[in-house]
Amino acid sequence: MFKGSWVALITPMDQQGNIDYVSIERLVDFHLENGTDGLVIMGTTGEAATISFADQVKVIEHVCQQVKGRIPIIAGNGANATSEAIERTKALDKLKIDGFLSVTPFYNKPMQHGMILHFNAIAAVTDKPILLYNVPGRTGTDLQAKTVAALSETKNIVGIKEATGSISRLTELKSLCPNDFALLSGDDETSAEFMLQGGHGVISVTANIVPKQMAQLCKLATANEAEAAYTLDKTLQGLHRQLFIEANPIPTKWALHKMGLIKFDTMRLPLTPLEPIHGAVIEQALNLAGIQL
């Protein structure tokens, strides 16, 4: 199940910062129509850090009702306190999701052994599959390959979103983890190479904007059609980079608003709308990817 192009879905909001469910439905239809393999709800790109857990549950439940099993859905369940992550997992486990994306504990910088205990405690309260999520640039904690290998022995810890952007890390993970352990890139800029070197897919920010192209890139790269994959990826590299010119998901929301897919590019503080000076470079990246505003 955990392969191909998964979108790290944004959470649309109105001008007051309330969840915009009409735009969510439009975005989900956009992905259903354009070949996205799976939806990741309430991860980093979904602004889970500033959305109450009660609202997170409502959004996830709403998307599940809309999708009706047509593509898999995984939900963010991470927290920096193990006890909170467990409670979130228990609550979300009641929804019709297909698994969890569980980020490394942030801010408190646990030791590797602490993270083994953390993730195993979460896995013990659900039968659903869990993807680990390693994003040291956000959390201040790096889940080492040997730690991932130890966690891969837990029955329902089935893969990882590896967002270091390091191909050497992929090589290490491949050598230590079982062959059926899902290895997904969490870094769009290096995702084509990640898949060509044996990764199984990507959880993508860029897929918010160009789902069809990202789905095709994954098909080409995982089939080891290197020349075609590199050619397509070249048209997307501008987006891979410029969607991070400001903190994610600021540029992505700006682009989706300009494309008419969401009503507003609103975010909750402390995130703020895109600085006008950056609009031109994002528009240039959109043009390179075949999108005319």
Phi, psi and omega in degrees: 000321187271079178206164178083207187261111175251133180266132170277090194289136173288165174246105180293147180223156174275185186293342178265000180087009176279153181295133180259094186288331177296316179291326176301314180298320179297317180295316180298317176300320178304318180283323177298325183279344189240019166087010176299136185276337181192159181247133173250116186252137175063046166262203179303310183295333178280002177063037180301334183295338182240011180248130181301152181296326178300317178290325177300315179299318180298318180295312181298316179298318180299316180293320177301317180294325179287317186288321179054042174079006184291326171221155182289153180232130169239150187240142174291132180230015188283156173200159179275350171256125182302320181300320179290319178299323178295315181295321177297317181298316179299319181291315182289334181299338180282345181274166183273056176263166184256355180168187185232150168247116189242109184282152175299145179304131187258155174076315186274357171051064179291159173286166182301318179297323178297323179288328174299313179297319181300305185290325177292327176295321177294314182298333183288344184254010177214152172263353181285152180291148181238130168261127171289158180223111181251110181221075186302329180296336178264321192262338185080010182226132180250119177279105186291155184300320179296327177291318177299317179300318178297318180290333180295346177283344176283131192307314187258013167266104197248356182180186182213142164266109186257107189251023176284338185077012184261118176288328177296327175295319176302314181302318180294316179298318179299323183285337186255334187260158178300156182298333182267008177281122187287128179245106183246134176287142171245020183226102186302321186298328180251010188293323180298312179295321178305314181286322178296335178267010173116000174290162187258351181166197183214143165259110203244137167281316181303328180297341172302326187264316185231068184298322182295316181294320180292322176297319179292320178302317180296319178299315181293313186291318181287341173271004179061031173271078194296313185298313180294322180295315180295322180297315178292316182298329179301325180285344183256350185299325177299316178294315179309319183278311190285341174288358175239019178294332167233173185304132174297132012254029184305306182294326181294318178294322177301313182295315181296325175295315179296329179280353179082015182269339172229152186288321184223158175258035184290143170226163176270142176303143017271003175285146184229160180301159182303137173294132184306330182298338183267351184299319185296319182289326176291319178298322177297319177296321176298317179299317179299327179275003176092015180250121177255124180279000000 
